[in-house]
Amino acid sequence: MSNEKQFSGRIAVVTGGGNGIGRAISLALAAEGASVAILDREAEPTAETAEQVRQCSVSALPVVGDMTDRQTVTESFARIKAECGPVDILVNNIGQTARENYSEFYLAEPETLDFVIGVSLMTTLHCSRQVVDGMRERRSGKIVSISSDSAMNGDIGTVDYASAKAGVLGFTRALARELGPFKVNVNAVCPGPTNTRAMQRIPRDAYERAKNSIPLGEICEPEDIANAVVFLASDKARFITGQTLMVNGGRVFY
Ligand SMILES: NC(=O)c1ccc[n+]([C@@H]2O[C@H](COP(=O)([O-])OP(=O)(O)OC[C@H]3O[C@@H](n4cnc5c(N)ncnc54)[C@H](O)[C@@H]3O)[C@@H](O)[C@H]2O)c1
């Protein structure tokens, strides 16, 4: 029997793969045979994800840097190309809310708006820009970006984040049209509230409220998002492009 897995021989890049959803995606792609480059600004968790990826008997390249810096993005992808080869699968997973600077829009600081758009939208554009030439040339490739159900639901206090994540969906649709003729698929996944460190930081009553707002009655696990990404990155999704897959236990319909 062959040991071939569906992503054997393919190179995947996962941005923000050091923690949470990005780590789960890195491990799920590795379990299906992909070699994974993990781009993240936190050195220790990135090294740890890389170690866990290697336990799947594939290679891992941890690349540490802040992907809101364009020079760092260019250098990181040059390193991946030199050390791993051409990228087959890009998962744009970096993103965050304003966290401690969270506020309703009438109170928002301009710097916070710039920060959230920078980290939650521009990283997706700049990282994708690094791989599209190669994917067009090879006439194959998969780009999957992590948006949020906030893009549809417009949760209070997240005008900046919802704007960025809705931008990720516009990016997905427009790029899908441009790259369709080159057989490159571009899709998005929208998680609802998901059990990562951000979720664990919120007060217990807010956690319970989030849980109660979900018809399936549980908070999503990072692996649920990873399963959706694996599908969209696979050959089984060959005729799906420009789409948004909601993985939120039914919290928001689209
Ligand atoms: N957890 C949720 O409830 C939830 C819900 C909807 C959408 N999302 C989205 O899912 C994605 C992952 O979220 P998570 O909960 O796993 O977050 P997380 O904070 O646990 O992980 C994000 C990772 O991205 C890295 N990162 C952040 N900014 C970076 C930068 N500028 N350069 C390099 N690396 C950077 C962090 O170091 C971290 O390892 C994000 O885009 C987030 O907006 C999360």
PDBQT file of the ligand as one rigid body, heavy atoms in Angstrom, charges set to zero:
ROOT
HETATM    1  N1  LIG A 301     -10.137  32.925  18.071  1.00  0.00    +0.000 N 
HETATM    2  C1  LIG A 301     -11.267  33.394  17.574  1.00  0.00    +0.000 C 
HETATM    3  O1  LIG A 301     -12.307  33.399  18.263  1.00  0.00    +0.000 OA
HETATM    4  C2  LIG A 301     -11.343  33.906  16.158  1.00  0.00    +0.000 A 
HETATM    5  C3  LIG A 301     -12.603  34.159  15.593  1.00  0.00    +0.000 A 
HETATM    6  C4  LIG A 301     -12.680  34.616  14.289  1.00  0.00    +0.000 A 
HETATM    7  C5  LIG A 301     -11.523  34.833  13.560  1.00  0.00    +0.000 A 
HETATM    8  N2  LIG A 301     -10.312  34.595  14.118  1.00  0.00    +0.000 N 
HETATM    9  C6  LIG A 301      -9.123  34.851  13.312  1.00  0.00    +0.000 C 
HETATM   10  O2  LIG A 301      -8.331  33.688  13.256  1.00  0.00    +0.000 OA
HETATM   11  C7  LIG A 301      -6.956  34.043  13.100  1.00  0.00    +0.000 C 
HETATM   12  C8  LIG A 301      -6.127  33.365  14.194  1.00  0.00    +0.000 C 
HETATM   13  O3  LIG A 301      -6.602  33.780  15.458  1.00  0.00    +0.000 OA
HETATM   14  P1  LIG A 301      -6.173  33.067  16.832  1.00  0.00    +0.000 P 
HETATM   15  O4  LIG A 301      -7.346  33.186  17.743  1.00  0.00    +0.000 OA
HETATM   16  O5  LIG A 301      -5.561  31.743  16.565  1.00  0.00    +0.000 OA
HETATM   17  O6  LIG A 301      -5.076  34.108  17.349  1.00  0.00    +0.000 OA
HETATM   18  P2  LIG A 301      -3.720  33.881  18.195  1.00  0.00    +0.000 P 
HETATM   19  O7  LIG A 301      -3.387  35.222  18.755  1.00  0.00    +0.000 OA
HETATM   20  O8  LIG A 301      -3.841  32.740  19.119  1.00  0.00    +0.000 OA
HETATM   21  O9  LIG A 301      -2.678  33.518  17.052  1.00  0.00    +0.000 OA
HETATM   22  C9  LIG A 301      -2.329  34.458  16.082  1.00  0.00    +0.000 C 
HETATM   23  C10 LIG A 301      -0.889  34.231  15.706  1.00  0.00    +0.000 C 
HETATM   24  O10 LIG A 301      -0.535  35.241  14.743  1.00  0.00    +0.000 OA
HETATM   25  C11 LIG A 301       0.712  35.796  15.105  1.00  0.00    +0.000 C 
HETATM   26  N3  LIG A 301       0.785  37.172  14.622  1.00  0.00    +0.000 N 
HETATM   27  C12 LIG A 301      -0.069  38.169  14.930  1.00  0.00    +0.000 A 
HETATM   28  N4  LIG A 301       0.336  39.299  14.329  1.00  0.00    +0.000 NA
HETATM   29  C13 LIG A 301       1.453  38.996  13.625  1.00  0.00    +0.000 A 
HETATM   30  C14 LIG A 301       2.331  39.738  12.803  1.00  0.00    +0.000 A 
HETATM   31  N5  LIG A 301       2.138  41.044  12.588  1.00  0.00    +0.000 N 
HETATM   32  N6  LIG A 301       3.380  39.118  12.229  1.00  0.00    +0.000 NA
HETATM   33  C15 LIG A 301       3.605  37.794  12.458  1.00  0.00    +0.000 A 
HETATM   34  N7  LIG A 301       2.799  37.038  13.228  1.00  0.00    +0.000 NA
HETATM   35  C16 LIG A 301       1.745  37.634  13.813  1.00  0.00    +0.000 A 
HETATM   36  C17 LIG A 301       0.751  35.732  16.627  1.00  0.00    +0.000 C 
HETATM   37  O11 LIG A 301       2.085  35.784  17.114  1.00  0.00    +0.000 OA
HETATM   38  C18 LIG A 301       0.062  34.401  16.886  1.00  0.00    +0.000 C 
HETATM   39  O12 LIG A 301       0.973  33.321  16.901  1.00  0.00    +0.000 OA
HETATM   40  C19 LIG A 301      -6.919  35.570  13.151  1.00  0.00    +0.000 C 
HETATM   41  O13 LIG A 301      -6.926  36.100  11.868  1.00  0.00    +0.000 OA
HETATM   42  C20 LIG A 301      -8.204  35.921  13.870  1.00  0.00    +0.000 C 
HETATM   43  O14 LIG A 301      -8.653  37.224  13.538  1.00  0.00    +0.000 OA
HETATM   44  C21 LIG A 301     -10.187  34.139  15.402  1.00  0.00    +0.000 A 
ENDROOT
TORSDOF 0
